[in-house]
Protein backbone atom coordinates (compact mmCIF):
# COMPACT_ATOMS: atom_id res chain seq x y z
CA UNK A 1 0.00 0.00 0.00
CA UNK A 2 1.31 3.43 -0.93
CA UNK A 3 2.17 5.94 1.74
CA UNK A 4 -0.51 8.64 2.09
CA UNK A 5 0.40 12.00 0.61
CA UNK A 6 1.10 14.72 3.15
CA UNK A 7 -0.39 18.17 2.82
CA UNK A 8 2.19 20.80 2.02
CA UNK A 9 2.04 24.29 3.44
CA UNK A 10 1.18 26.84 0.77
CA UNK A 11 1.25 30.47 1.86
CA UNK A 12 0.42 32.10 -1.45
CA UNK A 13 -2.84 32.27 -3.34
CA UNK A 14 -2.39 33.51 -6.91
CA UNK A 15 -4.70 36.23 -8.20
CA UNK A 16 -3.99 35.21 -11.77
CA UNK A 17 -4.51 31.55 -12.60
CA UNK A 18 -3.61 31.40 -16.30
CA UNK A 19 -1.17 32.81 -18.83
CA UNK A 20 -1.49 32.38 -22.54
CA UNK A 21 0.89 33.11 -25.39
CA UNK A 22 0.09 35.58 -28.14
CA UNK A 23 -1.97 34.18 -30.94
CA UNK A 24 -3.59 30.79 -30.82
CA UNK A 25 -2.78 28.04 -28.40
CA UNK A 26 -3.69 24.40 -28.53
CA UNK A 27 -2.37 22.78 -25.38
CA UNK A 28 -2.62 23.56 -21.70
CA UNK A 29 0.20 22.94 -19.23
CA UNK A 30 -0.98 22.85 -15.62
CA UNK A 31 1.08 23.92 -12.62
CA UNK A 32 -0.09 22.78 -9.20
CA UNK A 33 -0.22 25.16 -6.26
CA UNK A 34 2.68 23.18 -4.75
CA UNK A 35 4.79 23.79 -7.84
CA UNK A 36 3.88 27.48 -7.89
CA UNK A 37 4.78 27.81 -4.20
CA UNK A 38 8.13 26.08 -4.78
CA UNK A 39 8.92 28.47 -7.65
CA UNK A 40 7.90 31.45 -5.53
CA UNK A 41 10.01 30.46 -2.53
CA UNK A 42 13.09 29.55 -4.57
CA UNK A 43 13.06 32.15 -7.34
CA UNK A 44 11.04 35.11 -6.07
CA UNK A 45 12.01 35.06 -2.40
CA UNK A 46 15.50 33.70 -3.13
CA UNK A 47 15.46 31.04 -0.40
CA UNK A 48 17.78 28.07 -0.52
CA UNK A 49 16.16 24.66 -0.86
CA UNK A 50 16.58 23.75 2.80
CA UNK A 51 14.74 26.86 4.03
CA UNK A 52 12.11 26.63 1.28
CA UNK A 53 11.44 22.97 2.15
CA UNK A 54 11.02 23.92 5.81
CA UNK A 55 8.51 26.61 4.88
CA UNK A 56 6.52 24.10 2.85
CA UNK A 57 6.82 21.55 5.66
CA UNK A 58 8.36 18.91 3.45
CA UNK A 59 11.72 17.24 3.00
CA UNK A 60 14.42 18.79 0.87
CA UNK A 61 14.29 15.88 -1.59
CA UNK A 62 10.52 16.25 -2.01
CA UNK A 63 10.92 20.00 -2.48
CA UNK A 64 13.52 19.30 -5.19
CA UNK A 65 11.11 16.94 -6.99
CA UNK A 66 8.32 19.53 -6.85
CA UNK A 67 10.66 22.27 -8.12
CA UNK A 68 12.04 20.08 -10.93
CA UNK A 69 8.52 19.26 -12.06
CA UNK A 70 7.63 22.96 -12.09
CA UNK A 71 10.73 23.88 -14.14
CA UNK A 72 9.99 21.12 -16.65
CA UNK A 73 6.39 22.28 -17.08
CA UNK A 74 7.40 25.94 -17.43
CA UNK A 75 10.04 25.10 -20.00
CA UNK A 76 7.59 23.01 -21.99
CA UNK A 77 4.96 25.75 -21.95
CA UNK A 78 7.44 28.39 -23.11
CA UNK A 79 9.07 26.30 -25.83
CA UNK A 80 5.83 24.96 -27.29
CA UNK A 81 3.62 28.00 -26.69
CA UNK A 82 1.21 26.23 -24.37
CA UNK A 83 -1.28 28.05 -22.21
CA UNK A 84 -0.09 27.88 -18.59
CA UNK A 85 -2.82 27.17 -16.06
CA UNK A 86 -2.47 27.13 -12.29
CA UNK A 87 -4.66 24.41 -10.83
CA UNK A 88 -6.57 25.00 -7.63
CA UNK A 89 -5.59 21.61 -6.21
CA UNK A 90 -2.14 20.41 -5.23
NORTA-V261241 format. One record per residue. N is the residue number from 1. RES is the residue in three letters. D_FIRST is the distance of its C-alpha to the first C-alpha in whole Angstrom. Layout:
N_RES_D_FIRST + N_RES_D_FIRST
//
This chain:
1_UNK_0 + 2_UNK_4 + 3_UNK_7 + 4_UNK_9 + 5_UNK_12 + 6_UNK_15 + 7_UNK_18 + 8_UNK_21 + 9_UNK_25 + 10_UNK_27 + 11_UNK_31 + 12_UNK_32 + 13_UNK_33 + 14_UNK_34 + 15_UNK_37 + 16_UNK_37 + 17_UNK_34 + 18_UNK_36 + 19_UNK_38 + 20_UNK_39 + 21_UNK_42 + 22_UNK_45 + 23_UNK_46 + 24_UNK_44 + 25_UNK_40 + 26_UNK_38 + 27_UNK_34 + 28_UNK_32 + 29_UNK_30 + 30_UNK_28 + 31_UNK_27 + 32_UNK_25 + 33_UNK_26 + 34_UNK_24 + 35_UNK_26 + 36_UNK_29 + 37_UNK_29 + 38_UNK_28 + 39_UNK_31 + 40_UNK_33 + 41_UNK_32 + 42_UNK_33 + 43_UNK_35 + 44_UNK_37 + 45_UNK_37 + 46_UNK_37 + 47_UNK_35 + 48_UNK_33 + 49_UNK_29 + 50_UNK_29 + 51_UNK_31 + 52_UNK_29 + 53_UNK_26 + 54_UNK_27 + 55_UNK_28 + 56_UNK_25 + 57_UNK_23 + 58_UNK_21 + 59_UNK_21 + 60_UNK_24 + 61_UNK_21 + 62_UNK_19 + 63_UNK_23 + 64_UNK_24 + 65_UNK_21 + 66_UNK_22 + 67_UNK_26 + 68_UNK_26 + 69_UNK_24 + 70_UNK_27 + 71_UNK_30 + 72_UNK_29 + 73_UNK_29 + 74_UNK_32 + 75_UNK_34 + 76_UNK_33 + 77_UNK_34 + 78_UNK_37 + 79_UNK_38 + 80_UNK_37 + 81_UNK_39 + 82_UNK_36 + 83_UNK_36 + 84_UNK_34 + 85_UNK_32 + 86_UNK_30 + 87_UNK_27 + 88_UNK_27 + 89_UNK_23 + 90_UNK_21
//
